[in-house]
Amino acid sequence: MTKNVFALLTVAGIVVACAPVSKTPATPALSNPQQGTATASAGVKKADQTVAEIYAGKDSLAGTLVNVRGKVVKYNSQIMGKNWVHVQDGTGAPGSNDLMVTTADAAKTGDIVLVSGKITLDKDFGSGYRYALILEDAKVLVETK
């Protein structure tokens, strides 16, 4: 049984209950995050890392190209001329289970994608938008919708 925790917000002495926050992972683990149907001819190779592995090895992977497979859990198009994609593969703990990707390619929330991009650490876009780890200008290949 999943236990829910309700976040509370107090504004000028008024308490407002917000949406329930589940303690269960938002994205179930993919059966095998490193296998899929993409081909090298699409410009994206086979996945060689999981999201958790990228976070765990981020210092040694900085500036390198990585390939990761996961599910699009959030998608924002054309912000600062780029599409912003949150990818999860079911690995990692909160804080190291969601990979931010910028790309020119399109995807939709729920798509399974293969992402190939360069790891950048401590990227500050200004106005409070700072990322400890981000894959920039990645190629995103939608495998299944």
Residue, then its C-alpha position, 0 to 999 in steps of 0.5 A: m500500500t502506498k502512503n501519500v503525504f500532503a504538502l501544506l502551504t500557509v499564506a497570510g495565515i490560511v492553510v491550503a492543502c496541495a496535491p498529494v505527493s506520492k513516495t513511489p517513483a513516478t516512472p517505473a523502471l524500464s525492463n532494460p534501459q540500455q536496449g532498444t530499437a534505435t539504429a546508428s543510422a538515426g544518429v543515435k547509438k545504443a544506450d551505454q549509460t543509465v540515468a543513475e550511472i550518469y549522475a554517479g559518474k558525472d565528474s568523470l563524464a563531464g564534456t563527454l557524449v553519453n547515450v541513455r534510454g528513458k521515458v519522457v516525463k516532461y516536455n517544454s518546447q521552444i524555450m530559448g530556442k530549444n526543446w527541454v526534455h526531462v528523461q527518467d529510466g527508473t534508476g537513481a534516487p530523488g535528485s539523481n533520477d531525472l535527466m534534463v536534456t536540451t534538443a532541437d528534436a521533438a518528443k512527447t510526454g510518455d515517449i520512450v526515447l534514446v538520447s545522445g548528448k554532451i554532459t555539462l556540469d553546473k550550467d547557469f542560464g540566469s534568472g534562477y535556472r541552474y542545472a548541476l547536470i544537463l545534456e545539451d544539444a542532444k539528439v533525441l530519437v523517439e522509439t515508441k509512443 
